[in-house]
């Protein structure tokens, strides 16, 4: 069987990697410290013990903003790849990148207009609107 010479280093690497990870796990289990404190199994966030045992319910807006962040972060990756190959892509690549940025800018304007980026609850928003109206009437008086 003829195998290319470049195959052997990869095969040796894979065999070593597959042999090392169980050895490291076994060494950790045998040599690691064991502690069983009362608070060891209690969930905590950033070093603060939870006040209630049930799960904390987060607003759906939190997840929505997280998805927006991922979308616009991926946009930055695409633009970085375009910036690396700007000489090879030429004016056609520039036009495509400009269209891509324009679509994302329009989507950001759309999200702002429908209120998807507003974090304030409705009650707090009404208070701010009322305070702004009072301030405006004071300015005109």
C-alpha positions in Angstrom: 0.0 0.0 0.0 1.5 3.3 -1.1 0.9 6.1 1.4 2.2 9.6 0.9 5.1 10.7 3.2 3.0 13.7 4.5 0.5 11.2 6.0 2.8 9.8 8.7 3.3 13.0 10.8 -0.5 13.5 10.9 -1.1 9.9 11.9 1.5 10.1 14.7 0.0 13.3 15.9 -3.5 11.8 16.0 -2.3 8.7 17.8 -0.4 10.8 20.4 -3.4 13.1 21.0 -5.8 10.2 21.4 -3.4 8.5 23.8 -2.8 11.7 25.9 -6.3 12.8 26.7 -7.3 9.6 28.7 -4.0 9.6 30.4 -4.5 13.3 31.6 -8.1 12.5 32.7 -6.9 9.4 34.7 -4.0 11.4 36.3 -6.4 14.2 37.3 -8.8 11.7 38.9 -6.0 9.9 40.8 -4.0 12.9 41.8 -6.6 15.6 42.2 -8.0 17.0 45.4 -11.3 15.8 46.7 -13.5 18.1 48.7 -17.0 17.7 49.8 -18.2 20.8 51.4 -21.8 21.7 52.1 -21.8 24.6 49.7 -19.9 22.7 47.0 -23.0 21.6 45.1 -24.9 24.9 45.5 -25.1 27.0 42.3 -23.6 30.4 42.3 -23.1 33.1 39.7 -19.9 35.2 39.9 -19.2 34.1 43.4 -22.7 35.1 44.7 -24.9 32.4 46.1 -28.3 32.4 44.5 -31.1 33.8 46.7 -33.8 31.5 45.4 -33.6 27.9 44.3 -35.7 28.2 41.1 -34.2 29.3 37.9 -33.9 33.0 37.2 -36.2 34.1 34.4 -34.7 36.5 31.9 -36.6 38.8 29.6 -36.8 37.6 26.0 -35.2 41.0 25.0 -32.0 39.8 26.6 -31.8 36.9 24.1 -32.9 39.1 21.3 -30.1 41.6 21.9 -27.7 38.6 22.2 -28.8 37.4 18.8 -28.4 40.9 17.3 -24.9 41.0 18.8 -24.0 37.7 17.1 -25.4 38.9 13.8 -23.5 42.2 13.8 -20.3 40.4 15.1 -20.5 38.0 12.1 -20.8 41.1 9.9 -17.5 42.4 11.3 -15.9 39.0 10.4 -17.1 39.3 6.8 -15.9 42.8 6.6 -12.5 41.8 8.0 -12.2 39.0 5.4 -13.2 41.5 2.7 -10.5 44.0 3.9 -7.9 41.3 3.7 -8.7 40.6 0.1 -9.6 44.1 -1.0 -6.9 44.2 -3.7 -8.0 40.9 -5.2 -11.7 41.7 -5.1 -11.4 45.1 -6.8 -14.3 47.4 -7.4 -16.8 44.6 -7.7 -15.8 43.4 -4.2 -16.1 47.0 -2.9 -19.6 47.3 -4.4 -20.6 44.0 -2.8 -19.3 45.0 0.6 -21.1 48.4 0.3 -24.4 46.6 -0.5 -23.8 44.3 2.5 -23.2 47.2 4.9 -26.2 49.0 3.5 -28.5 46.0 4.1 -27.2 45.7 7.6 -27.5 49.4 8.3 -31.1 49.3 7.1 -31.8 46.3 9.3 -30.4 48.2 12.3 -32.7 51.1 11.5 -35.6 48.8 11.2 -34.8 47.1 14.5 -34.6 50.5 16.2 -37.9 51.7 14.6 -39.9 48.6 15.8 -38.4 49.0 19.3 -36.4 45.8 19.4 -33.5 47.7 20.9 -35.4 49.4 23.7 -34.5 47.9 27.0 -36.7 50.0 29.2 -39.9 48.4 30.4 -43.1 50.1 29.2 -43.8 51.7 32.6 -40.4 53.3 32.8 -40.7 54.4 29.2 -44.0 56.2 30.0 -42.4 57.9 33.0 -39.6 59.2 30.8 -42.1 60.4 28.2 -44.1 62.2 30.9 -40.9 63.8 32.3 -39.9 64.9 28.8 -43.3 66.4 28.2 -43.1 68.3 31.5 -39.6 69.6 30.7 -40.9 70.7 27.3 -43.8 72.6 28.8 -41.5 74.3 31.3 -39.2 75.4 28.5 -42.1 77.0 26.6 -43.6 78.7 29.7 
